[in-house]
Amino acid sequence: MHSQIKIKNKMANVKNLKKDINYVLGDIIEAVYLFEITTTGKPTTETNALIDEAIAAFDTLITKVNAKKVADKKAHFKQINIELEQTANQLISKINGLQ
C-alpha cells in the first residue's frame, strides 16, 4: 500500500508540472495577445515570433517531462522547473521590450 501512495504522489507531481508548463506559457501567450489588442490591434512579426517561441518551449518542456529513461527523476523534474522559470522570464522580458 505504501508504494502505491508514492507512485500516486509521483504521478501527481508530473501532472502538476505539466499543468504549470501549460498555465505559465499559456499566460505568456495571452499577454502577447493583450499587447496586440492594446497597441496595433493585429499581430506583428515580433508578436508572432514570441508566440512561436512560447509554443516551441512548451513542446520541448513537455517532451522532457514525458521522457521515460531518466536516471534521477527528482533532479530531472527539478531541472525542468528551472528551465520553465528561465524561459518564462526571458519571454516576459521580450514582451516588456515590445513597442
RAMOSUL-V705220 format. One record per residue. RES is the residue in one small letter. SS is DSSP state (~ for helix, > for strand, _ for the rest). PHI is phi in degrees with one decimal (* if undefined). PSI is psi in whole degrees, -180 to 180 (* if undefined). Layout:
RES,SS,PHI,PSI + RES,SS,PHI,PSI
This chain:
m,_,*,-40 + h,~,-62.6,-41 + s,~,-67.5,-29 + q,~,-67.7,-37 + i,~,-65.0,-42 + k,~,-61.6,-43 + i,~,-62.2,-44 + k,~,-62.8,-41 + n,~,-63.9,-41 + k,~,-63.9,-43 + m,~,-63.9,-40 + a,~,-64.0,-38 + n,~,-64.7,-41 + v,~,-64.9,-44 + k,~,-61.3,-44 + n,~,-66.4,-38 + l,~,-63.8,-43 + k,~,-62.3,-41 + k,~,-63.4,-43 + d,~,-59.6,-45 + i,~,-59.8,-46 + n,~,-62.6,-48 + y,~,-67.5,-45 + v,~,-63.5,-51 + l,~,-71.5,-32 + g,~,-64.0,-41 + d,~,-65.0,-36 + i,~,-66.6,-44 + i,~,-62.5,-41 + e,~,-61.1,-39 + a,~,-63.6,-37 + v,~,-65.1,-44 + y,~,-61.4,-41 + l,~,-63.7,-39 + f,~,-60.8,-45 + e,~,-59.9,-45 + i,~,-64.1,-40 + t,~,-85.9,-7 + t,_,-116.7,-88 + t,_,-81.6,-22 + g,_,80.0,2 + k,_,-151.9,162 + p,_,-65.3,150 + t,_,-121.5,173 + t,~,-59.0,-42 + e,~,-67.1,-44 + t,~,-69.6,-38 + n,~,-62.5,-40 + a,~,-64.1,-39 + l,~,-65.3,-42 + i,~,-63.7,-44 + d,~,-60.9,-40 + e,~,-65.4,-41 + a,~,-65.2,-41 + i,~,-66.8,-41 + a,~,-62.9,-41 + a,~,-62.7,-42 + f,~,-57.6,-51 + d,~,-59.4,-44 + t,~,-63.7,-46 + l,~,-68.3,-40 + i,~,-65.6,-38 + t,~,-60.7,-41 + k,~,-66.5,-40 + v,~,-62.7,-39 + n,_,-82.0,-2 + a,_,-59.5,132 + k,_,-91.8,-38 + k,_,-95.1,80 + v,_,-122.6,128 + a,_,-69.1,-51 + d,_,-120.3,95 + k,~,-62.0,-39 + k,~,-61.0,-47 + a,~,-66.3,-37 + h,~,-60.9,-49 + f,~,-69.5,-34 + k,~,-63.3,-42 + q,~,-64.7,-38 + i,~,-63.5,-41 + n,~,-59.6,-43 + i,~,-63.3,-45 + e,~,-62.3,-40 + l,~,-61.1,-47 + e,~,-62.8,-44 + q,~,-63.7,-45 + t,~,-62.7,-44 + a,~,-61.4,-45 + n,~,-63.2,-40 + q,~,-64.5,-44 + l,~,-66.3,-40 + i,~,-63.6,-40 + s,~,-61.0,-41 + k,~,-66.8,-39 + i,~,-63.4,-45 + n,~,-63.2,-26 + g,_,-85.3,-6 + l,_,-68.0,147 + q,_,-133.9,*
